[in-house]
């Protein structure tokens, strides 16, 4: 397991860091909502307090030789493309480069892992990460899960020579297992809270948005008791589960239709209190 660290400087109370988990995009599938994804990327690029975390399954990663292949499920820009893996990867790279400087970490999804294990193709580490992030690619690569430590540091410009620092830990996992009901997804989030020490837990893979809120008591500075909030969040998807005129995977497996998009977590830089918008 790897740990990625970032320093977050803020000038005054009231500053909030906006964290956007982008995952389960399935770019290259005909039913990926690219318009919604492009809008989210544009909002991150234009917001100086926005940061994002890659949660895996950036592209569909299903080739024409795959038994799951259906030509009608490819996005129009893949029609006639000889190497669909390269086409999907380049499409995502062009989008990710727009916000590359704001990335906090990159998780690998099961779709990227499937191509690596079954076909021997690296569509993430020696290609996409290096093409998008360059020398920072190793710093940001977390594998299937890992920790991201944010150190919030308030800079005092007058009257004080010292700064105030507090750590805020995020545990992120692409996700695992199946299940249709919200209770099963919540149980997976509960297991993360029990196994890893963090303030924010992020999990993808389920294509759903489930938010758990907990409180935790700990010893803070000068041995004072602190009551802090803990959040665990399923990070959604940009793949529509129901489309007029097409029979989708979710329908074939009897899964419930889910909304597209991703939640956003706002963290107060001074207090580390969180709000989650879905």
Order of alpha helices (4+ residues) and beta strands (2+ residues): beta-beta-alpha-beta-alpha-beta-alpha-alpha-alpha-beta-beta-beta-alpha-beta-beta-beta-alpha-beta-beta
